[in-house]
Amino acid sequence: MIRPVAGMQILAGPWWARSRSGERYEPVGYLFILPYLIAFVLFMVIPTVAGFYISLTSWGGLSQGRFVGLDNYLYALRSDQFWQAVRNTLYFTVALVPALTVLGLAVAVFVHQRFVGFALARVFFYSPYVMAVTVTGLLWMWVLDNNAGVANYYLGELIPYFKTNKIQWLASEHLAMPSIVITTIWWLVGYQMVILLAGLQDIPAELFEAAKIDGASSGQSFWHITLPLLRPSLSFVIITNVIGSLRVFGQMFLMTQGGPAGATTSVVLYIYMTGFQSFRFGYSAAISFLLLVGILIFTLIQLRLLRARSVY
């Protein structure tokens, strides 16, 4: 949409080409966004509407679906397996997001310093992120293998007790999820570093010089200058990490297949299992929309909290 420049005469036109203030919009502007609108409608709006209709049916994928209303949603809310997947996903989110944010900030502050080899350090921390989730999952399955894994080997070399008592990293109900959290931190910390490093580079150096002249220590400068001015980048990192954690799938599907005993079954993995293994597409679609509502609520709460903090 193109607004008239100052001094340009506002021409009359149809109601759909004028704003409330009487300014005329050029219809040709809509032609530039038409390809995106077509793709958005075809690949977002229509599948979403179709998915919501499927969630109201009992459909196995081949036969004609039977309309059941809200039964799929009610069944999900009464299902122990669904709530176990919700608890697992929340556990993963609560364990991952704070650790990933703090470590990403620490790494960003570290590589922000000008020392010999700082560019190589940035590449070192960022390089895991360029790997696909499949490569990351397979790599850490080898590292955490109970018998031939690197982790158990070196742990046994340091502590002789673990030479004969191997840690069951991915086979233990208590250790499988922390192992996946560690894998995800190793994989994603480089991305957080890049986002926060960009925020650090936007902070004027004059502020730190003035604080140093006034006698402020490094810790005081970090607390009163770096963190407040880094809030937009931190907000972006936290919100995207929460959304990504609630949608986690790849690591758990590759490394544990949701086991042992469902200890690492996330909501998205549960959707996959009910839809593509049990062929209960209506039920899986209903869980998908429940997840959508949950992510929306979490996002709105985070935006409200971050906005309130910025006011004070």
Residue frames relative to the residue before (quaternion, step in Angstrom):
aa qw qx qy qz dx dy dz
M 1.0000 0.0000 0.0000 0.0000 0.00 0.00 0.00
I 0.1811 -0.8019 0.5660 0.0619 3.57 -0.80 1.04
R 0.2407 -0.7653 0.5827 0.1294 3.55 -0.74 1.06
P 0.5229 -0.6326 0.4515 0.3501 3.62 -1.05 0.61
V 0.4660 -0.6638 0.5070 0.2917 3.54 -1.11 0.70
A 0.6874 -0.4753 0.3430 0.4289 3.53 -1.31 0.29
G 0.7903 0.2980 -0.2325 0.4823 3.56 -0.93 0.88
M 0.5709 0.5884 -0.3920 0.4174 3.60 1.19 -0.25
Q 0.4604 -0.6824 0.4947 0.2786 3.54 -0.92 0.85
I 0.3523 -0.7314 0.5481 0.2010 3.56 -0.89 0.97
L 0.2367 -0.7996 0.5418 0.1048 3.54 -0.53 1.17
A 0.5087 -0.6255 0.4907 0.3304 3.52 -1.12 0.57
G 0.0627 0.7938 -0.6013 0.0669 3.51 -1.16 0.57
P 0.7047 -0.4357 0.3183 0.4607 3.58 -1.25 0.02
W 0.6732 -0.5347 0.3331 0.3872 3.58 -1.22 0.52
W 0.6801 0.5006 -0.3058 0.4397 3.57 1.04 -0.73
A 0.6897 0.4471 -0.2839 0.4938 3.60 1.26 -0.19
R 0.6698 0.4561 -0.3083 0.4983 3.61 1.25 0.23
S 0.4002 -0.6856 0.5518 0.2556 3.55 -1.16 0.64
R 0.7156 -0.4331 0.3180 0.4464 3.57 -1.30 -0.01
S 0.6867 0.4741 -0.2798 0.4747 3.57 1.11 -0.68
G 0.6025 -0.5944 0.3495 0.4020 3.58 1.24 0.05
E 0.4853 0.6619 -0.4440 0.3595 3.58 1.24 -0.08
R 0.3713 -0.7429 0.5189 0.2023 3.54 -1.02 0.81
Y 0.2663 -0.7390 0.6003 0.1506 3.56 -1.03 0.87
E 0.4030 -0.6939 0.5413 0.2513 3.52 -1.05 0.77
P 0.4249 -0.7264 0.4720 0.2626 3.63 -0.59 1.05
V 0.5637 0.6150 -0.3978 0.3817 3.58 1.14 -0.50
G 0.5533 0.6230 -0.3902 0.3917 3.59 1.18 -0.45
Y 0.6347 0.5408 -0.3327 0.4405 3.55 1.10 -0.68
L 0.5795 0.5915 -0.3790 0.4132 3.58 1.17 -0.49
F 0.6427 0.5392 -0.3280 0.4342 3.58 1.09 -0.65
I 0.7371 0.3739 -0.2277 0.5147 3.59 1.09 -0.61
L 0.4226 0.7332 -0.4498 0.2855 3.58 1.27 -0.05
P 0.6458 0.5081 -0.3610 0.4409 3.69 0.83 -0.74
Y 0.6620 0.4845 -0.3198 0.4740 3.58 0.95 -0.79
L 0.6427 0.5263 -0.3353 0.4444 3.59 0.95 -0.82
I 0.6408 0.5176 -0.3303 0.4607 3.58 0.98 -0.80
A 0.6717 0.4825 -0.2981 0.4766 3.59 0.91 -0.92
F 0.6374 0.5352 -0.3287 0.4463 3.58 1.01 -0.81
V 0.6777 0.4814 -0.2961 0.4703 3.58 0.93 -0.87
L 0.6939 0.4942 -0.2836 0.4403 3.58 0.91 -0.93
F 0.8161 0.2987 -0.1234 0.4790 3.57 0.84 -0.97
M 0.7370 0.3549 -0.2368 0.5242 3.62 1.23 -0.08
V 0.7474 0.4160 -0.2444 0.4567 3.57 0.57 -1.14
I 0.7057 0.4634 -0.2801 0.4568 3.58 0.73 -1.04
P 0.6729 0.4687 -0.3283 0.4688 3.69 0.82 -0.79
T 0.6313 0.5318 -0.3462 0.4458 3.60 1.03 -0.70
V 0.6621 0.4870 -0.3030 0.4823 3.58 0.92 -0.90
A 0.6594 0.5008 -0.3094 0.4676 3.59 0.96 -0.85
G 0.6453 0.5228 -0.3186 0.4568 3.58 1.02 -0.79
F 0.6459 0.5081 -0.3300 0.4645 3.57 1.01 -0.74
Y 0.6350 0.5078 -0.3384 0.4738 3.59 1.03 -0.71
I 0.6369 0.5243 -0.3310 0.4581 3.59 0.96 -0.82
S 0.6379 0.5421 -0.3361 0.4316 3.59 1.03 -0.73
L 0.6755 0.4684 -0.2903 0.4900 3.57 1.24 -0.32
T 0.6781 0.4607 -0.2791 0.5001 3.57 1.29 0.16
S 0.3569 -0.6474 0.6114 0.2823 3.51 -1.40 0.13
W 0.1463 0.8182 -0.5230 0.1889 3.54 -0.09 1.36
G 0.2429 -0.8059 0.5288 0.1088 3.57 -0.84 1.01
G 0.6661 -0.5299 0.2964 0.4332 3.55 1.27 0.13
L 0.7788 0.2796 -0.1526 0.5404 3.60 1.05 -0.67
S 0.7292 0.3830 -0.2360 0.5157 3.58 0.79 -0.98
Q 0.6253 -0.5347 0.4084 0.3953 3.53 -1.29 0.28
G 0.4786 -0.7022 0.4555 0.2651 3.54 -0.89 0.97
R 0.2842 -0.7425 0.5844 0.1627 3.54 -1.18 0.64
F 0.4276 -0.7219 0.4845 0.2477 3.57 -0.72 1.09
V 0.0312 -0.8203 0.5704 -0.0292 3.57 -0.76 1.11
G 0.4891 -0.6851 0.4276 0.3296 3.60 1.24 0.14
L 0.7992 -0.2766 0.2303 0.4814 3.56 -0.92 -0.96
D 0.3228 0.7822 -0.4900 0.2095 3.60 1.21 0.23
N 0.6377 0.5327 -0.3395 0.4407 3.61 0.98 -0.76
Y 0.6564 0.5049 -0.3075 0.4687 3.57 1.00 -0.81
L 0.6664 0.4961 -0.3007 0.4683 3.57 0.95 -0.87
Y 0.6386 0.5199 -0.3273 0.4634 3.57 1.03 -0.77
A 0.6390 0.5253 -0.3286 0.4558 3.58 1.00 -0.80
L 0.6840 0.4916 -0.2912 0.4534 3.58 0.90 -0.89
R 0.7022 0.4180 -0.2668 0.5109 3.60 1.22 -0.34
S 0.5611 0.6352 -0.3694 0.3810 3.58 1.29 -0.13
D 0.4267 -0.6991 0.5169 0.2492 3.58 -0.87 0.96
Q 0.6286 0.5408 -0.3376 0.4454 3.59 1.04 -0.73
F 0.6357 0.5244 -0.3282 0.4618 3.57 1.00 -0.77
W 0.7026 0.4548 -0.2779 0.4714 3.59 0.84 -0.93
Q 0.5842 0.5383 -0.3807 0.4734 3.60 1.13 -0.45
A 0.6478 0.5036 -0.3160 0.4764 3.58 0.99 -0.81
V 0.6282 0.5244 -0.3340 0.4678 3.59 1.03 -0.74
R 0.6612 0.4964 -0.3115 0.4684 3.60 0.90 -0.87
N 0.6431 0.5185 -0.3260 0.4597 3.59 0.94 -0.81
T 0.6672 0.5010 -0.3027 0.4606 3.57 0.94 -0.87
L 0.6592 0.4904 -0.3094 0.4788 3.59 0.96 -0.82
Y 0.6123 0.5385 -0.3416 0.4673 3.59 1.03 -0.74
F 0.6565 0.5052 -0.3014 0.4721 3.56 0.92 -0.94
T 0.6721 0.5063 -0.2976 0.4510 3.60 0.92 -0.91
V 0.6858 0.4832 -0.2871 0.4623 3.58 0.85 -0.97
A 0.6826 0.4724 -0.2942 0.4736 3.60 1.01 -0.73
L 0.7289 0.4719 -0.2539 0.4261 3.58 0.94 -0.85
V 0.7024 0.5266 -0.3075 0.3671 3.58 0.64 -1.12
P 0.6902 0.4478 -0.3234 0.4674 3.69 0.72 -0.83
A 0.6648 0.5020 -0.3134 0.4559 3.59 0.91 -0.89
L 0.6731 0.4965 -0.3018 0.4574 3.59 0.91 -0.87
T 0.6539 0.5105 -0.3138 0.4619 3.59 1.01 -0.78
V 0.6844 0.4800 -0.2920 0.4646 3.59 0.86 -0.95
L 0.6833 0.4714 -0.2965 0.4722 3.60 0.86 -0.89
G 0.6309 0.5297 -0.3358 0.4568 3.59 1.02 -0.74
L 0.6531 0.4978 -0.3068 0.4812 3.57 1.03 -0.79
A 0.6487 0.5194 -0.3198 0.4551 3.59 0.96 -0.85
V 0.6690 0.4837 -0.3002 0.4779 3.59 0.94 -0.86
A 0.6390 0.5275 -0.3294 0.4527 3.59 1.00 -0.81
V 0.6507 0.4964 -0.3176 0.4789 3.60 0.95 -0.82
F 0.6481 0.5325 -0.3198 0.4407 3.57 1.00 -0.82
V 0.7496 0.3859 -0.2324 0.4850 3.61 0.74 -0.99
H 0.5301 0.6154 -0.4113 0.4137 3.60 1.27 -0.12
Q 0.5867 0.5701 -0.3637 0.4456 3.57 1.23 -0.44
R 0.3927 -0.7051 0.5420 0.2343 3.54 -1.14 0.66
F 0.2274 0.7527 -0.5825 0.2061 3.56 -0.19 1.29
V 0.6698 -0.4904 0.3569 0.4284 3.56 -1.25 0.27
G 0.8241 0.1779 -0.1592 0.5136 3.56 -0.69 1.10
F 0.3298 0.7655 -0.5073 0.2187 3.63 1.15 0.33
A 0.6262 0.5325 -0.3468 0.4517 3.61 1.05 -0.67
L 0.6419 0.5085 -0.3182 0.4777 3.59 1.04 -0.77
A 0.6222 0.5382 -0.3358 0.4588 3.59 1.07 -0.73
R 0.6335 0.5243 -0.3343 0.4605 3.59 1.00 -0.75
V 0.6480 0.5011 -0.3128 0.4808 3.58 0.98 -0.84
F 0.6356 0.5512 -0.3267 0.4306 3.58 0.97 -0.86
F 0.7215 0.4336 -0.2569 0.4747 3.59 0.86 -0.92
Y 0.7010 0.4778 -0.2808 0.4488 3.59 1.04 -0.67
S 0.5527 0.6812 -0.3805 0.2928 3.59 1.08 -0.69
P 0.6319 0.5306 -0.3838 0.4145 3.70 0.86 -0.62
Y 0.6274 0.5778 -0.3461 0.3909 3.59 1.05 -0.67
V 0.6232 0.5563 -0.3537 0.4208 3.61 1.12 -0.54
M 0.5913 0.5665 -0.3754 0.4342 3.61 1.21 -0.25
A 0.5077 -0.6320 0.4914 0.3182 3.55 -1.12 0.67
V 0.6440 -0.5342 0.3775 0.3968 3.55 -1.24 0.45
T 0.6049 0.5586 -0.3658 0.4338 3.61 1.07 -0.60
V 0.6594 0.4941 -0.3040 0.4782 3.58 0.95 -0.87
T 0.6508 0.5176 -0.3132 0.4588 3.57 0.95 -0.88
G 0.6740 0.5024 -0.3021 0.4494 3.57 0.89 -0.90
L 0.6769 0.4831 -0.2964 0.4697 3.57 0.90 -0.89
L 0.6268 0.5430 -0.3362 0.4464 3.58 1.02 -0.78
W 0.7316 0.4199 -0.2437 0.4786 3.58 0.84 -0.95
M 0.5424 0.5658 -0.4153 0.4618 3.60 1.17 -0.27
W 0.6546 0.4842 -0.3062 0.4932 3.58 1.07 -0.72
V 0.6450 0.5232 -0.3260 0.4516 3.60 0.95 -0.83
L 0.7804 0.3453 -0.1626 0.4953 3.58 0.93 -0.94
D 0.3082 0.7625 -0.5161 0.2391 3.60 1.19 0.30
N 0.5445 -0.6685 0.4001 0.3106 3.57 -0.87 0.97
N 0.7887 0.3360 -0.1615 0.4888 3.58 0.91 -0.87
A 0.8273 0.1995 -0.0794 0.5191 3.58 0.77 -0.99
G 0.4060 0.7488 -0.4496 0.2691 3.58 1.23 0.26
V 0.5804 -0.5960 0.4348 0.3448 3.56 -1.17 0.65
A 0.6330 0.5562 -0.3403 0.4174 3.59 0.96 -0.82
N 0.7031 0.4471 -0.2717 0.4816 3.60 0.83 -0.93
Y 0.6125 0.5596 -0.3582 0.4282 3.60 1.05 -0.67
Y 0.7347 0.4104 -0.2478 0.4800 3.58 0.70 -1.01
L 0.6032 0.5381 -0.3629 0.4635 3.58 1.12 -0.58
G 0.6513 0.5028 -0.3091 0.4769 3.57 1.06 -0.72
E 0.6287 0.5220 -0.3365 0.4680 3.60 1.10 -0.62
L 0.6913 0.4608 -0.2805 0.4807 3.60 1.03 -0.70
I 0.7876 0.1365 -0.0444 0.5993 3.57 0.98 -0.91
P 0.3833 -0.7708 0.4557 0.2264 3.64 -0.24 1.20
Y 0.5531 0.6282 -0.3967 0.3769 3.60 1.09 -0.58
F 0.7191 0.4635 -0.2511 0.4529 3.57 1.00 -0.86
K 0.4624 0.6596 -0.4664 0.3655 3.59 1.22 0.11
T 0.7662 0.3046 -0.1651 0.5412 3.55 1.06 -0.74
N 0.7179 0.3479 -0.2208 0.5610 3.59 1.23 -0.36
K 0.1246 -0.8337 0.5369 0.0341 3.53 0.25 1.30
I 0.4150 -0.6916 0.5334 0.2548 3.55 -1.03 0.81
Q 0.3117 -0.7511 0.5576 0.1666 3.56 -0.85 1.01
W 0.1780 -0.8489 0.4874 0.1003 3.56 0.41 1.26
L 0.8174 0.2392 -0.0967 0.5151 3.58 0.72 -1.06
A 0.6551 0.5075 -0.3096 0.4664 3.59 1.28 -0.07
S 0.6249 0.5226 -0.3373 0.4719 3.59 1.28 -0.08
E 0.5068 -0.6584 0.4670 0.3026 3.55 -0.97 0.87
H 0.7083 0.4601 -0.2599 0.4680 3.59 1.09 -0.65
L 0.7533 0.3957 -0.2084 0.4823 3.61 1.12 -0.56
A 0.5257 0.6637 -0.4165 0.3312 3.61 1.15 -0.41
M 0.7017 0.4578 -0.2842 0.4661 3.60 0.82 -0.92
P 0.6425 0.4888 -0.3489 0.4759 3.68 0.88 -0.70
S 0.6197 0.5396 -0.3488 0.4507 3.60 1.05 -0.66
I 0.6570 0.4883 -0.3075 0.4851 3.58 1.00 -0.79
V 0.6132 0.5410 -0.3451 0.4607 3.59 1.06 -0.71
I 0.6529 0.5035 -0.3107 0.4729 3.59 0.93 -0.88
T 0.6317 0.5312 -0.3262 0.4609 3.57 0.98 -0.83
T 0.6847 0.4902 -0.2858 0.4573 3.57 0.88 -0.93
I 0.6162 0.5336 -0.3464 0.4643 3.60 1.02 -0.75
W 0.6585 0.5106 -0.3104 0.4576 3.58 0.88 -0.94
W 0.6869 0.5016 -0.2741 0.4489 3.55 1.01 -0.84
L 0.8143 0.3379 -0.1360 0.4520 3.61 0.81 -0.99
V 0.4904 0.6882 -0.4486 0.2910 3.62 1.12 -0.30
G 0.6107 0.5672 -0.3587 0.4204 3.61 1.07 -0.58
Y 0.6357 0.5212 -0.3306 0.4636 3.57 1.05 -0.71
Q 0.6401 0.5040 -0.3265 0.4792 3.57 0.98 -0.81
M 0.6102 0.5640 -0.3449 0.4367 3.57 1.04 -0.77
V 0.6654 0.5122 -0.3097 0.4460 3.60 0.89 -0.92
I 0.6664 0.5012 -0.3068 0.4588 3.59 0.89 -0.93
L 0.7182 0.4391 -0.2569 0.4747 3.58 0.83 -0.96
L 0.6007 0.5469 -0.3606 0.4583 3.59 1.11 -0.58
A 0.6244 0.5211 -0.3381 0.4737 3.59 1.02 -0.71
G 0.6483 0.5038 -0.3181 0.4741 3.58 1.03 -0.74
L 0.6436 0.5220 -0.3221 0.4577 3.58 0.99 -0.77
Q 0.6772 0.5004 -0.2974 0.4501 3.57 0.98 -0.80
D 0.6335 0.5261 -0.3339 0.4588 3.60 1.23 -0.33
I 0.5618 0.5876 -0.3986 0.4245 3.61 1.22 -0.21
P 0.4428 -0.7100 0.4710 0.2793 3.65 -0.67 1.01
A 0.4785 -0.6837 0.4769 0.2761 3.58 -0.90 0.95
E 0.5608 0.6257 -0.3906 0.3761 3.60 1.16 -0.53
L 0.6001 0.5706 -0.3632 0.4271 3.58 1.10 -0.62
F 0.6763 0.4737 -0.2923 0.4825 3.60 0.95 -0.84
E 0.6322 0.5231 -0.3389 0.4603 3.59 1.04 -0.70
A 0.6555 0.5011 -0.3113 0.4715 3.57 0.99 -0.81
A 0.6467 0.5096 -0.3198 0.4689 3.59 1.01 -0.80
K 0.6450 0.5174 -0.3247 0.4592 3.59 1.01 -0.75
I 0.6316 0.5201 -0.3294 0.4713 3.58 1.04 -0.74
D 0.6867 0.4744 -0.2734 0.4782 3.59 1.06 -0.75
G 0.5947 -0.6193 0.3456 0.3785 3.58 1.27 0.04
A 0.4114 0.7127 -0.4803 0.3035 3.60 1.20 0.28
S 0.4223 -0.6910 0.5274 0.2571 3.55 -1.06 0.79
S 0.6915 -0.4583 0.3462 0.4381 3.58 -1.31 0.13
G 0.6532 0.5152 -0.3127 0.4584 3.57 0.99 -0.82
Q 0.6584 0.5003 -0.3122 0.4677 3.59 0.98 -0.79
S 0.6390 0.5159 -0.3263 0.4680 3.58 1.02 -0.76
F 0.6486 0.5124 -0.3176 0.4647 3.55 1.00 -0.82
W 0.7108 0.4765 -0.2649 0.4445 3.60 0.86 -0.94
H 0.7911 0.3442 -0.1604 0.4796 3.58 0.91 -0.91
I 0.7425 0.3423 -0.2265 0.5294 3.62 1.19 -0.26
T 0.7307 0.4528 -0.2617 0.4388 3.57 0.64 -1.14
L 0.7181 0.4642 -0.2782 0.4375 3.59 0.66 -1.06
P 0.6721 0.4799 -0.3392 0.4506 3.68 0.78 -0.80
L 0.7149 0.4388 -0.2672 0.4743 3.61 0.90 -0.85
L 0.6556 0.4952 -0.3044 0.4820 3.58 1.24 -0.32
R 0.3929 0.7644 -0.4533 0.2363 3.59 1.25 -0.06
P 0.6446 0.5053 -0.3672 0.4409 3.70 0.83 -0.70
S 0.6656 0.4843 -0.3103 0.4756 3.61 0.94 -0.82
L 0.6496 0.5062 -0.3211 0.4676 3.59 0.97 -0.80
S 0.6270 0.5332 -0.3388 0.4559 3.59 1.01 -0.76
F 0.6508 0.5093 -0.3127 0.4683 3.57 0.95 -0.86
V 0.6635 0.5108 -0.3050 0.4538 3.57 0.91 -0.94
I 0.6823 0.4949 -0.2970 0.4487 3.59 0.83 -0.96
I 0.6846 0.4892 -0.3001 0.4494 3.59 0.82 -0.97
T 0.6867 0.4710 -0.2948 0.4687 3.60 0.86 -0.90
N 0.6349 0.5229 -0.3363 0.4587 3.60 1.05 -0.67
V 0.6442 0.5100 -0.3282 0.4661 3.59 0.98 -0.78
I 0.6624 0.4957 -0.3129 0.4664 3.58 0.89 -0.91
G 0.6721 0.4961 -0.2981 0.4619 3.58 0.93 -0.87
S 0.6508 0.5161 -0.3186 0.4567 3.59 1.02 -0.76
L 0.6587 0.4986 -0.3156 0.4668 3.58 0.98 -0.74
R 0.7211 0.3979 -0.2340 0.5166 3.59 1.23 -0.43
V 0.3143 0.7858 -0.4937 0.2001 3.61 1.20 0.25
F 0.0370 0.8096 -0.5817 0.0692 3.54 -1.00 0.90
G 0.7136 0.5342 -0.2867 0.3510 3.56 0.60 -1.20
Q 0.6792 0.5008 -0.3091 0.4386 3.57 0.80 -1.00
M 0.7042 0.4683 -0.2736 0.4582 3.57 0.86 -0.94
F 0.6353 0.5283 -0.3304 0.4562 3.57 1.05 -0.75
L 0.7222 0.4483 -0.2502 0.4636 3.58 0.93 -0.86
M 0.7731 0.4214 -0.2008 0.4294 3.56 0.81 -1.03
T 0.8383 0.1359 -0.0385 0.5266 3.60 0.92 -0.79
Q 0.2894 -0.7651 0.5139 0.2586 3.62 1.22 -0.37
G 0.7231 -0.4500 0.2366 0.4675 3.57 1.09 0.72
G 0.6236 0.5512 -0.3413 0.4369 3.58 1.22 -0.23
P 0.6144 -0.0295 -0.7390 -0.2750 1.45 -2.50 -0.10
A 0.8491 0.0871 -0.1066 0.5100 3.55 -1.09 0.86
G 0.6904 -0.5078 0.2779 0.4338 3.58 1.01 0.81
A 0.3861 0.7635 -0.4555 0.2458 3.61 1.24 0.19
T 0.7770 0.2727 -0.1631 0.5435 3.61 1.17 -0.43
T 0.3813 0.7111 -0.4992 0.3158 3.58 1.13 0.55
S 0.1968 -0.7836 0.5814 0.0953 3.57 -0.49 1.20
V 0.6858 -0.4690 0.3419 0.4391 3.58 -1.27 0.16
V 0.6779 0.4786 -0.3078 0.4654 3.60 0.89 -0.88
L 0.6328 0.5066 -0.3373 0.4787 3.60 1.02 -0.69
Y 0.6264 0.5220 -0.3299 0.4757 3.59 1.06 -0.70
I 0.6132 0.5319 -0.3394 0.4753 3.59 1.08 -0.72
Y 0.6566 0.5055 -0.3060 0.4687 3.58 0.95 -0.88
M 0.6782 0.5039 -0.3003 0.4426 3.58 0.88 -0.91
T 0.6952 0.4596 -0.2860 0.4729 3.59 0.92 -0.83
G 0.7117 0.4643 -0.2671 0.4544 3.57 1.05 -0.74
F 0.8292 0.2640 -0.1042 0.4815 3.57 0.67 -1.12
Q 0.6858 0.4040 -0.3050 0.5229 3.59 1.24 0.02
S 0.7626 0.3121 -0.1743 0.5391 3.59 0.99 -0.83
F 0.3219 -0.7819 0.4761 0.2418 3.61 1.32 -0.18
R 0.4252 0.6354 -0.5082 0.3964 3.55 0.91 1.01
F 0.0681 -0.8690 0.4896 0.0200 3.53 0.57 1.24
G 0.6150 0.5446 -0.3559 0.4455 3.58 1.04 -0.60
Y 0.6673 0.4924 -0.2882 0.4788 3.55 0.97 -0.90
S 0.6672 0.4903 -0.3111 0.4665 3.61 0.91 -0.85
A 0.6284 0.5201 -0.3427 0.4660 3.61 1.05 -0.66
A 0.6271 0.5311 -0.3362 0.4600 3.59 1.04 -0.72
I 0.6456 0.5025 -0.3183 0.4789 3.60 0.99 -0.81
S 0.6109 0.5586 -0.3487 0.4395 3.58 1.05 -0.73
F 0.6952 0.4510 -0.2838 0.4825 3.58 0.92 -0.82
L 0.5877 0.5360 -0.3734 0.4773 3.59 1.12 -0.49
L 0.6378 0.5098 -0.3171 0.4825 3.58 1.06 -0.78
L 0.6226 0.5400 -0.3360 0.4559 3.59 1.00 -0.79
V 0.6639 0.4903 -0.3054 0.4750 3.58 0.91 -0.87
G 0.6477 0.5241 -0.3197 0.4513 3.59 0.97 -0.82
I 0.6572 0.4944 -0.3109 0.4764 3.59 0.94 -0.86
L 0.6380 0.5286 -0.3267 0.4548 3.58 0.99 -0.81
I 0.6581 0.5006 -0.3139 0.4667 3.59 0.93 -0.85
F 0.6547 0.5078 -0.3161 0.4622 3.60 0.90 -0.91
T 0.6637 0.5134 -0.3094 0.4476 3.58 0.92 -0.87
L 0.6629 0.4987 -0.3086 0.4654 3.59 0.93 -0.87
I 0.6404 0.5136 -0.3296 0.4664 3.59 1.00 -0.78
Q 0.6623 0.5013 -0.3117 0.4614 3.59 0.91 -0.86
L 0.6533 0.5080 -0.3210 0.4606 3.59 0.93 -0.83
R 0.6486 0.5118 -0.3182 0.4649 3.57 1.00 -0.80
L 0.6712 0.4917 -0.3029 0.4647 3.60 0.92 -0.89
L 0.6792 0.4851 -0.2983 0.4630 3.58 0.91 -0.87
R 0.6315 0.5149 -0.3349 0.4732 3.57 1.07 -0.70
A 0.6428 0.5161 -0.3245 0.4638 3.60 1.00 -0.79
R 0.6484 0.5085 -0.3257 0.4636 3.59 0.97 -0.78
S 0.6566 0.5159 -0.3249 0.4440 3.59 0.98 -0.77
V 0.6143 0.5453 -0.3497 0.4505 3.59 1.16 -0.59
Y 0.7495 0.3789 -0.2152 0.4984 3.55 0.93 -0.89
